[in-house]
Amino acid sequence: MVVRTAAGGQYPCMEREPIVQVSLVVAAVAVSAIGPKSYGTWLLEVAPILVALPILVLTHRRFPLTRLARWLVVGHAVVLAVGGHYTYAEVPVGFRVRDLFELQRNPYDRFAHVVQGFVPAIVVRELLLRRTPLRQGRWLFALVTATCLGISAAYELLEWAGAVIGGDSAEDFLGTQGDVWDSQWDMLLALLGALSAQLALGRVHDRQLSRMPMAKLSVP
């Protein structure tokens, strides 16, 4: 089955792919819940998945995201699930990278914050292009970047609140690894992630948007 697209072409229906994507996210969360270092920290770290996944599933029929956006969300969920299982400061692959490059800390946390800017940039970009009069250009680029930086700053405030009420799980959740500038680094890396996503994937994203069914580009 095919449907007419905004660019005048045809778009194959791929209903199986979203099911695969949801299954991968559910599997990642389920596996990460098996013997994590701390269930309190695990819950705090995977909470964004538990909130976002039902929303994406419930809105998929009326407002499906592009394949690019969906796969990026899946990747982000895996990053969060791994961090929730081990805590960001103790992810094994991070130790290997630390030793390989003779770093002073486990860099998985830094990587996760790049992803925190990279993935939302494409999702926010898609929402703005499909639900507002904005078009590709400087204003879109600036608003996407500012939104992602705001999301990162809000997450830092949530981390602070979690640290206040988290008790023994607070240090693992914060993952500062002794760096007093950790929050500032986190926001800077999210900013760089947002900039990189738009520069690297903007054209690919635009092509996928042009191939989407016209009826799905916006919702009344």
BELWOVEN-V185977 format. One record per pair of residues at least 4 apart in sequence whose C-alpha atoms are under 7 Angstrom apart, sorted by the first residue. I is the first residue (numbers start at 1). J is the second residue. Records with the same first field share a line. If there is no record, write none. Layout:
# BELWOVEN-V185977
I: J / J
This chain:
# BELWOVEN-V185977
1: 12 / 13
2: 10 / 11 / 12 / 13
3: 10 / 11 / 12 / 213
4: 8 / 9 / 10 / 11 / 213 / 214
5: 9 / 10 / 11 / 210 / 211 / 212 / 213 / 214
6: 210 / 211 / 212 / 213 / 214
7: 210 / 211
9: 211
11: 211 / 212 / 213
16: 20
17: 21
18: 22
19: 23
20: 24
21: 25 / 74
22: 26
23: 27
24: 28
25: 29 / 74 / 77 / 78
26: 30
27: 31
28: 32 / 78 / 81
29: 33 / 81
30: 34
32: 36 / 81 / 82 / 84 / 85
33: 85
36: 42 / 85 / 86
37: 85 / 86
38: 42
39: 43
40: 44 / 169
41: 45 / 84 / 169 / 172 / 173
42: 46 / 84 / 85
43: 47
45: 80 / 84
46: 50 / 80 / 81 / 84
47: 51
48: 52
49: 53 / 77
51: 55
52: 56
53: 57
54: 58
55: 59
56: 60
59: 63 / 64
60: 64
62: 216 / 219
63: 216 / 219
64: 216
65: 69 / 70
66: 70 / 208 / 209
67: 71
68: 72 / 205
69: 73 / 122 / 123
70: 74
71: 75
72: 76 / 119
73: 77 / 119
74: 78
75: 79
76: 80 / 115 / 119
77: 81
78: 82
79: 83 / 112
80: 84
81: 85
82: 86
83: 87 / 88 / 91
86: 90 / 91
87: 91 / 172
88: 108 / 109 / 175
89: 106 / 109 / 175 / 177
90: 106
91: 95 / 108
92: 96
93: 97
94: 98 / 106 / 107 / 108
95: 99 / 106
96: 100
97: 101
98: 102 / 103 / 104 / 105 / 106 / 107
99: 103
105: 177
107: 111
108: 112
109: 113
110: 114 / 186
111: 115
112: 116
113: 117 / 186 / 189 / 190
114: 118 / 189 / 190 / 192 / 193
115: 119 / 190 / 193
116: 120 / 190
117: 121 / 148 / 190 / 191 / 193 / 194
118: 190 / 193 / 194 / 196 / 197
119: 123
120: 124 / 148
121: 125 / 144 / 145 / 148 / 194 / 197 / 198
122: 126 / 197 / 198
123: 127
124: 128 / 144
125: 129 / 144
126: 130
127: 131
128: 132 / 134
129: 134 / 135
130: 217 / 218
131: 218
134: 140
135: 140
136: 140
137: 141
138: 142
139: 143
140: 144
141: 145
142: 146
143: 147
144: 148
145: 149 / 191 / 194 / 195
146: 150
147: 151
148: 152 / 191 / 194
149: 153 / 187 / 190 / 191
150: 154
151: 155
152: 156 / 187 / 190
153: 157 / 187
154: 158
155: 159
156: 160 / 183
157: 161
158: 162
159: 163 / 174
160: 164
161: 165
162: 166 / 170
163: 167 / 170 / 174
166: 170
169: 173
170: 174
171: 175
176: 182
181: 185
182: 186
183: 187
184: 188
185: 189
186: 190
187: 191
188: 192
189: 193
190: 194
191: 195
192: 196
193: 197
194: 198
195: 199
196: 200
197: 201
198: 202
201: 205
202: 206
203: 207
204: 208
205: 209
206: 210
207: 211
208: 212
212: 216 / 217
213: 217
